[in-house]
Amino acid sequence: MDFEKEKEITLNAIKNSLVLTEPFNHAFIENILSPELYFMLIERCKNFKNPELIQVRNQDSNKFLNNRYNFTNSKDDIILMLKQIFSVKEIKMELLSKFFINPVSFIDNIKIHDKEFEVVFTEKDKFQNIHVDIPSKFLSLVFYLPEVASESLTDDDMEKNSTVLYDETMKPYYSAKYKSNSVCVFAPHFYSYHGFSTTIERTAIVLFYIDEKLLNEHDEKIAEAHRRKRKEKDFETFKNNIFEKLNKFELIEYKNKNLEEIMKRCKINAPNGRVLK
């Protein structure tokens, strides 16, 4: 498989995509990979669904468990190809430029978060808590891999099994679709509220761009809140960490806006960036 050809296909898909502004800035990019690479990715992920390989993924509660296969130590050529494509500086720059004002100033510190680069398998009739991603994540990408062609899914299936985005009143938006060879991309911030639910079995790959220094700082501050027996309040630390990050790395969405006022409206009210109604 020709890496340069695959890179150009992905780069052009990103360049030709639009940033949608409701309920917050995000992009839904179709045909993100070549049909050949996408088909091979689907087949590999079917193999990873082996019960002997998958692990339980629990980031919400015991009521919401799904299965995952982490790619950290994977030597699979297709997984390595996907990682290599999204590690290219030109592709990272094209994606970051859709959301950040001056990504050239920090792009060299941005890398794929290996610990959460994984395929996630979710059974039908599940619901993930509304949340925002940790502030050290600069971009969140969710690749959709339905095991049947999109033409075989109803419009409702494609809407209800994608990433659900919420506005500040918690009204859901379904602008991303659970379609073959597509990806939803957004930059985490104070009200990048999202989650997902399932009406069918759902397969998706998650990939995050992070700054490792910010990740370590975030973990240390949350741990300190716990040591001081402030676990029930660590979401305040979480919000402060978002503020410090966005004050340094300015979002297009927040240009000329008062971050302190925006933080006051933030609805995070539970640990790990969760929003409990």
HELIX and SHEET records of a PDB file:
HELIX    1   1 PHE A    3  LYS A   15  1                                  13    
HELIX    2   2 PRO A   35  PHE A   48  1                                  14    
HELIX    3   3 ASP A   77  ILE A   85  1                                   9    
HELIX    4   4 LYS A   89  LEU A   96  1                                   8    
HELIX    5   5 PRO A  103  SER A  105  5                                   3    
HELIX    6   6 ILE A  107  ASN A  109  5                                   3    
HELIX    7   7 ASP A  114  GLU A  116  5                                   3    
HELIX    8   8 SER A  150  SER A  152  5                                   3    
HELIX    9   9 ASP A  155  LYS A  160  1                                   6    
HELIX   10  10 GLU A  212  ARG A  227  1                                  16    
HELIX   11  11 LYS A  231  LYS A  233  5                                   3    
HELIX   12  12 ASP A  234  LYS A  248  1                                  15    
HELIX   13  13 ILE A  252  TYR A  254  5                                   3    
HELIX   14  14 LEU A  259  ARG A  265  1                                   7    
HELIX   15  15 PRO A  271  GLY A  273  5                                   3    
SHEET    1   A 6 VAL A  19  LEU A  20  0                                        
SHEET    2   A 6 HIS A  26  GLU A  30 -1                                        
SHEET    3   A 6 SER A 182  PHE A 186 -1                                        
SHEET    4   A 6 LYS A 137  TYR A 144 -1                                        
SHEET    5   A 6 ARG A 202  ASP A 211 -1                                        
SHEET    6   A 6 ILE A 110  ILE A 112 -1                                        
SHEET    1   B 8 VAL A  19  LEU A  20  0                                        
SHEET    2   B 8 HIS A  26  GLU A  30 -1                                        
SHEET    3   B 8 SER A 182  PHE A 186 -1                                        
SHEET    4   B 8 LYS A 137  TYR A 144 -1                                        
SHEET    5   B 8 ARG A 202  ASP A 211 -1                                        
SHEET    6   B 8 GLU A 118  THR A 122 -1                                        
SHEET    7   B 8 PHE A  64  ASN A  70 -1                                        
SHEET    8   B 8 GLN A  55  SER A  61 -1                                        
SHEET    1   C 3 PRO A 172  TYR A 173  0                                        
SHEET    2   C 3 VAL A 164  TYR A 166 -1                                        
SHEET    3   C 3 HIS A 194  GLY A 195 -1                                        
END                                                                             
